[in-house]
Amino acid sequence: MPNSLCIGLMSGTSLDGVDGVLVRFDDPPRLAIRAHAHRGFSDAEKQELLALNSPGANELHRAALAANALARRSAEVVADLLTRADVPASDVAAIASHGQTVRHRPGEFDGSGYTTQLNNPALLAELTGIDVIADFRSRDVAAGGQGAPLVPAFHRAVFGQDAAQCLAVINIGGISNISVLNADGTTLGFDCGPGNALMDHWCQQQTGAAFDRDGAWAAGASVDATLLAALQAEPYFSRQPPKSTGRDLFNPAWLDQRMNATPQHRKISAQGVQATLTELTAWVCAQDLLRFASSAARVVVCGGGALNRSLMQRLAARLPGVQVATSEAFGLPVDQVEAAAFAWLGRAFMMRQPGNLASVTGARGPRVLGALYPAR
């Protein structure tokens, strides 16, 4: 569908709310963001979504109601976008709604595993009067893939079309992932490990603030080398791709276990733990870039982590000789990239074009991703 308007909605593992973009796609495929909107979660919504990442009582009922609440929050974002762009709903071809990941276990248990994104696309279609495309990950998992990350194909289309040399894109949301865009056109991508999730958890627990703004709290303390080494010992970090992860692994229980295994952890200040967690995120991203994109002279950083000054400084320090910049250099604000990626995936679905890259997810081949919920 050339010359079409699509809306992309993303609620990531950082659990900060729903980001939406209204994107115009021209033919040949180029995109222009017409509007951006964000609606944060209430404390109650955030806590329930976080709780649903772990087994609990009455899960099916609670998950269904949380999905309804997410659909209503998403409809508010859609209304904001249409107002900001002065565009009627009838002009929008579709909404691509990612939903909120609460479990991600591809390939486990029975050989197929599953990935679960809470969402109610039927309700969202009713509330907006616009076709909704959802459930982007499960088809890749059904085809033997990880179902994540899905953004490398978008990164290739937006950042790598004219790349004369290897370029890396690192998205730092709740979980961090990397896309390696080789100059020969091949693409690699996978989840590196924790992004903001552990930093945000610790900051919230210790200070009451939702996150460490600019990384200022972490910047005021030293990294504890022993604790960092205990965190770095996680086997996931040395696994070969394709691989993906989430809060199923990197959660408060994981952090507590690693800290308790460090005898002197009680002597580390809360601020020192924050500095160490920030260093861990920089390390997981840098070590994967050096392992799989050693020829990259430039890395593009997006996601909320790109706004963390201390994290960006630590990442740059671990990548001497590599130009570290944000997606702003390509005209895409760091907090809009993932929502734009799902608008792009929604357009691919409408064109019945594959949205996954088997070289990234490990699926048996390219697949059209998503399911359609017509508005009327």
C-alpha positions as CSV (number, residue, x, y, z in Angstrom):
1,M,0.0,0.0,0.0
2,P,2.1,2.9,-1.2
3,N,1.4,6.5,-0.1
4,S,-0.4,5.3,3.1
5,L,-0.7,6.5,6.7
6,C,-0.1,4.0,9.4
7,I,0.0,4.2,13.2
8,G,2.5,2.3,15.2
9,L,2.0,1.6,18.9
10,M,4.6,0.3,21.2
11,S,4.6,-0.5,24.9
12,G,8.0,-1.8,25.8
13,T,9.7,-3.7,28.7
14,S,10.5,-0.4,30.4
15,L,6.7,-0.2,31.2
16,D,6.7,3.6,30.9
17,G,3.5,3.7,28.8
18,V,2.4,3.6,25.2
19,D,4.3,5.4,22.5
20,G,2.6,6.1,19.2
21,V,3.6,7.5,15.9
22,L,1.6,8.4,12.8
23,V,3.8,7.6,9.8
24,R,3.4,8.3,6.2
25,F,4.9,5.8,3.8
26,D,5.7,6.9,0.3
27,D,6.6,4.7,-2.7
28,P,9.5,3.8,-3.0
29,P,9.3,3.0,0.8
30,R,10.3,6.1,2.7
31,L,8.8,7.2,5.9
32,A,7.9,10.5,7.5
33,I,6.6,10.8,11.0
34,R,3.6,13.1,11.0
35,A,3.0,13.0,14.8
36,H,4.1,11.4,18.0
37,A,2.1,10.9,21.2
38,H,2.8,9.2,24.6
39,R,0.5,8.2,27.4
40,G,2.1,6.9,30.6
41,F,0.7,4.1,32.7
42,S,-0.8,4.8,36.0
43,D,1.0,3.3,39.0
44,A,-1.7,0.7,39.3
45,E,-1.4,-0.3,35.6
46,K,2.3,-0.5,35.7
47,Q,2.4,-2.6,38.9
48,E,-0.2,-5.0,37.4
49,L,1.6,-5.4,34.1
50,L,4.9,-6.0,36.1
51,A,3.2,-8.5,38.3
52,L,1.8,-10.4,35.3
53,N,5.4,-11.1,34.2
54,S,5.4,-13.8,37.0
55,P,2.9,-16.6,37.9
56,G,0.2,-15.4,40.3
57,A,-3.4,-15.9,41.4
58,N,-6.3,-15.5,38.9
59,E,-3.9,-14.7,36.1
60,L,-6.3,-15.2,33.2
61,H,-8.9,-12.7,34.6
62,R,-6.3,-10.2,35.6
63,A,-4.5,-10.4,32.2
64,A,-7.8,-9.9,30.3
65,L,-8.6,-6.8,32.3
66,A,-5.0,-5.5,31.9
67,A,-5.3,-6.0,28.1
68,N,-8.6,-4.0,28.1
69,A,-6.9,-1.2,30.0
70,L,-4.0,-1.2,27.5
71,A,-6.4,-1.0,24.6
72,R,-8.1,2.0,26.1
73,R,-4.7,3.7,26.8
74,S,-3.7,2.9,23.2
75,A,-7.0,4.4,21.9
76,E,-6.1,7.6,23.8
77,V,-2.7,7.7,22.0
78,V,-4.4,7.2,18.6
79,A,-6.8,10.1,19.3
80,D,-3.9,12.3,20.3
81,L,-2.1,11.5,17.1
82,L,-5.1,12.2,14.9
83,T,-5.6,15.5,16.6
84,R,-1.9,16.6,16.4
85,A,-1.7,15.7,12.7
86,D,-5.3,17.0,11.9
87,V,-6.0,13.7,10.2
88,P,-9.4,11.9,10.2
89,A,-9.4,8.3,11.2
90,S,-10.7,7.3,7.8
91,D,-7.3,8.4,6.3
92,V,-5.3,5.9,8.3
93,A,-4.8,2.5,6.7
94,A,-4.2,0.6,9.9
95,I,-2.9,0.6,13.5
96,A,0.0,-1.7,14.2
97,S,-0.3,-2.5,17.9
98,H,2.5,-4.4,19.6
99,G,0.9,-5.0,23.0
100,Q,2.8,-5.6,26.3
101,T,5.1,-8.6,26.5
102,V,4.6,-10.4,29.8
103,R,6.1,-13.8,29.0
104,H,8.7,-14.7,26.4
105,R,9.8,-18.4,26.2
106,P,10.4,-19.3,22.6
107,G,11.5,-22.9,21.9
108,E,11.1,-24.0,25.6
109,F,9.0,-26.7,27.3
110,D,7.5,-28.5,24.3
111,G,9.9,-27.5,21.5
112,S,7.7,-24.6,20.3
113,G,7.4,-22.5,23.4
114,Y,5.5,-19.2,23.2
115,T,5.5,-15.5,23.5
116,T,2.7,-13.5,25.1
117,Q,1.8,-9.9,24.5
118,L,-1.2,-8.6,26.4
119,N,-3.4,-6.8,24.0
120,N,-7.1,-6.5,23.0
121,P,-6.9,-5.5,19.3
122,A,-10.6,-6.2,18.8
123,L,-11.4,-3.6,21.5
124,L,-8.9,-1.1,20.0
125,A,-10.6,-1.5,16.6
126,E,-13.9,-0.8,18.2
127,L,-12.7,2.3,20.0
128,T,-10.9,3.8,17.1
129,G,-12.8,2.7,14.0
130,I,-9.5,1.8,12.3
131,D,-8.2,-1.6,11.2
132,V,-5.8,-3.1,13.8
133,I,-2.9,-5.4,13.1
134,A,-1.5,-7.2,16.2
135,D,0.3,-10.4,17.4
136,F,3.5,-9.8,15.4
137,R,5.8,-12.2,17.2
138,S,3.9,-15.5,17.4
139,R,4.2,-16.5,13.8
140,D,8.0,-16.3,13.9
141,V,8.0,-18.4,17.1
142,A,5.7,-21.0,15.4
143,A,8.3,-21.2,12.6
144,G,11.0,-22.1,15.1
145,G,12.3,-18.5,15.6
146,Q,12.9,-16.4,18.7
147,G,10.1,-13.9,17.8
148,A,12.6,-11.2,18.6
149,P,14.1,-8.9,17.9
150,L,11.9,-7.8,15.0
151,V,13.4,-4.3,14.6
152,P,16.5,-5.3,12.6
153,A,14.6,-5.5,9.3
154,F,13.3,-1.9,10.0
155,H,16.8,-0.8,11.0
156,R,18.1,-2.1,7.7
157,A,15.4,-0.3,5.8
158,V,15.9,3.1,7.6
159,F,19.6,3.2,8.7
160,G,21.4,0.8,6.4
161,Q,20.2,1.4,2.9
162,D,23.2,3.4,1.9
163,A,25.7,2.0,4.4
164,A,29.1,1.6,2.7
165,Q,30.5,-0.1,5.8
166,C,29.2,-2.0,8.7
167,L,26.8,-0.1,10.9
168,A,25.4,-1.2,14.3
169,V,22.1,-0.1,15.8
170,I,21.6,-0.6,19.6
171,N,18.1,-0.2,21.0
172,I,18.2,0.2,24.8
173,G,14.7,-0.2,26.2
174,G,13.9,-2.4,29.2
175,I,16.0,-5.0,27.4
176,S,18.8,-4.0,25.0
177,N,19.1,-5.4,21.5
178,I,21.6,-4.9,18.6
179,S,21.2,-4.9,14.9
180,V,24.4,-5.5,12.8
181,L,23.9,-4.0,9.3
182,N,26.8,-5.4,7.3
183,A,27.9,-3.6,4.1
184,D,27.2,-6.7,2.0
185,G,23.5,-6.4,2.9
186,T,23.4,-9.2,5.5
187,T,21.9,-8.5,8.8
188,L,22.4,-10.0,12.3
189,G,20.4,-9.1,15.4
190,F,19.6,-10.4,18.9
191,D,18.8,-9.3,22.4
192,C,22.0,-8.4,24.3
193,G,20.6,-8.5,27.8
194,P,19.3,-5.9,30.3
195,G,18.8,-2.4,29.2
196,N,16.9,-0.1,31.6
197,A,14.8,-2.8,33.4
198,L,17.2,-3.5,36.2
199,M,18.4,0.1,36.5
200,D,14.8,1.4,36.8
201,H,13.9,-1.3,39.3
202,W,16.8,-0.5,41.6
203,C,16.2,3.3,41.3
204,Q,12.5,2.9,42.1
205,Q,13.2,0.6,45.0
206,Q,15.9,2.7,46.6
207,T,14.8,6.3,45.8
208,G,11.2,6.2,44.8
209,A,12.0,7.8,41.4
210,A,10.8,5.9,38.4
211,F,14.2,6.1,36.7
212,D,17.6,7.6,37.1
213,R,17.2,10.8,35.1
214,D,20.3,11.5,32.9
215,G,22.0,8.7,34.9
216,A,22.9,11.4,37.4
217,W,22.5,9.1,40.4
218,A,24.8,6.4,38.9
219,A,27.3,9.1,37.8
220,G,27.9,10.0,41.5
221,A,29.3,6.6,42.5
222,S,32.0,4.1,41.5
223,V,31.4,0.7,39.9
224,D,31.9,-2.3,42.2
225,A,34.1,-4.6,40.3
226,T,33.2,-7.7,42.2
227,L,29.5,-7.2,41.8
228,L,29.9,-6.4,38.2
229,A,31.8,-9.7,37.7
230,A,29.0,-11.6,39.4
231,L,26.5,-10.0,37.1
232,Q,28.6,-10.6,34.0
233,A,28.8,-14.4,34.9
234,E,25.2,-14.9,33.6
235,P,25.4,-17.7,30.9
236,Y,23.0,-15.8,28.6
237,F,25.7,-13.3,27.8
238,S,28.0,-15.9,26.2
239,R,25.3,-17.7,24.3
240,Q,25.5,-17.5,20.5
241,P,22.6,-15.9,18.6
242,P,19.9,-16.3,17.6
243,K,18.7,-15.5,21.1
244,S,16.2,-13.3,22.9
245,T,15.4,-12.5,26.4
246,G,13.2,-10.4,28.7
247,R,11.9,-10.0,32.2
248,D,11.5,-13.8,32.4
249,L,15.3,-13.8,33.1
250,F,16.4,-10.3,34.0
251,N,14.1,-9.4,36.8
252,P,14.5,-8.4,40.5
253,A,14.9,-12.0,41.6
254,W,17.8,-12.5,39.2
255,L,19.5,-9.3,40.6
256,D,18.9,-10.4,44.3
257,Q,20.4,-13.8,43.5
258,R,23.5,-12.3,42.0
259,M,23.9,-9.8,44.7
260,N,23.5,-12.4,47.5
261,A,26.2,-14.5,45.8
262,T,28.6,-11.5,46.3
263,P,29.7,-11.8,50.0
264,Q,30.4,-8.1,50.4
265,H,27.3,-6.9,48.6
266,R,25.9,-5.4,51.8
267,K,28.9,-3.1,52.0
268,I,28.1,-1.6,48.5
269,S,26.0,1.6,48.7
270,A,22.7,1.7,46.9
271,Q,24.2,4.4,44.6
272,G,27.2,2.1,43.9
273,V,24.8,-0.7,42.8
274,Q,23.1,1.8,40.4
275,A,26.5,2.7,39.0
276,T,27.3,-1.0,38.6
277,L,24.0,-1.8,36.9
278,T,24.5,1.1,34.5
279,E,28.0,-0.3,33.7
280,L,26.5,-3.7,33.1
281,T,24.1,-2.4,30.5
282,A,27.0,-0.6,28.8
283,W,29.1,-3.7,28.9
284,V,26.5,-6.1,27.4
285,C,26.0,-3.7,24.5
286,A,29.7,-3.0,23.9
287,Q,30.9,-6.6,24.2
288,D,28.3,-7.8,21.7
289,L,29.3,-5.0,19.2
290,L,32.9,-6.0,19.6
291,R,32.1,-9.7,19.1
292,F,29.8,-9.4,16.2
293,A,30.4,-6.0,14.6
294,S,34.0,-5.4,15.2
295,S,34.4,-3.6,11.9
296,A,31.7,-1.0,12.7
297,A,33.0,2.5,12.8
298,R,29.6,3.9,13.9
299,V,26.9,2.8,16.3
300,V,23.4,4.4,16.4
301,V,21.7,4.3,19.8
302,C,17.9,4.6,20.3
303,G,15.4,3.8,23.0
304,G,15.1,5.4,26.4
305,G,18.6,4.4,27.3
306,A,19.9,6.9,24.8
307,L,18.6,9.6,27.1
308,N,20.8,8.4,30.0
309,R,23.9,10.5,29.8
310,S,25.9,8.4,32.1
311,L,25.1,5.2,30.2
312,M,26.0,6.8,26.9
313,Q,29.3,7.9,28.3
314,R,30.1,4.5,29.7
315,L,29.2,2.9,26.3
316,A,31.4,5.3,24.4
317,A,34.3,4.6,26.8
318,R,34.0,0.9,26.1
319,L,34.0,1.5,22.3
320,P,37.2,3.6,21.6
321,G,37.4,4.6,18.0
322,V,33.7,4.0,17.4
323,Q,31.4,7.0,16.7
324,V,28.5,6.7,19.1
325,A,25.5,8.7,18.1
326,T,21.7,8.6,18.6
327,S,19.1,8.1,16.0
328,E,18.4,11.8,16.0
329,A,21.2,12.0,13.5
330,F,18.9,10.1,11.0
331,G,15.9,12.4,11.9
332,L,14.3,9.8,14.2
333,P,14.0,10.8,17.8
334,V,15.2,8.0,20.1
335,D,11.7,7.5,21.7
336,Q,9.9,7.1,18.4
337,V,12.0,4.4,16.7
338,E,10.3,1.3,18.0
339,A,6.8,2.6,17.4
340,A,7.9,3.6,13.9
341,A,9.2,0.0,13.5
342,F,5.8,-1.5,14.2
343,A,4.1,0.9,11.8
344,W,6.6,-0.4,9.2
345,L,5.8,-4.0,10.2
346,G,2.1,-3.2,9.9
347,R,2.6,-1.9,6.4
348,A,4.6,-5.1,5.6
349,F,1.6,-7.1,6.7
350,M,-0.8,-5.1,4.6
351,M,1.5,-5.7,1.6
352,R,1.7,-9.4,2.6
353,Q,5.5,-9.0,2.8
354,P,7.7,-10.9,5.4
355,G,8.5,-8.9,8.5
356,N,11.0,-11.2,10.1
357,L,14.6,-11.9,9.1
358,A,15.5,-15.6,9.6
359,S,19.1,-14.6,9.9
360,V,18.1,-12.7,13.1
361,T,15.4,-14.9,14.7
362,G,16.4,-18.3,13.5
363,A,13.0,-19.0,12.0
364,R,12.8,-21.6,9.2
365,G,12.2,-18.7,6.7
366,P,10.5,-15.4,6.0
367,R,7.0,-15.1,7.3
368,V,4.2,-12.5,7.1
369,L,3.8,-11.3,10.7
370,G,0.6,-10.2,12.4
371,A,-3.2,-10.8,12.5
372,L,-5.9,-8.4,11.2
373,Y,-8.8,-7.1,13.2
374,P,-11.0,-5.1,10.7
375,A,-12.7,-2.0,12.1
376,R,-16.0,-2.8,10.5
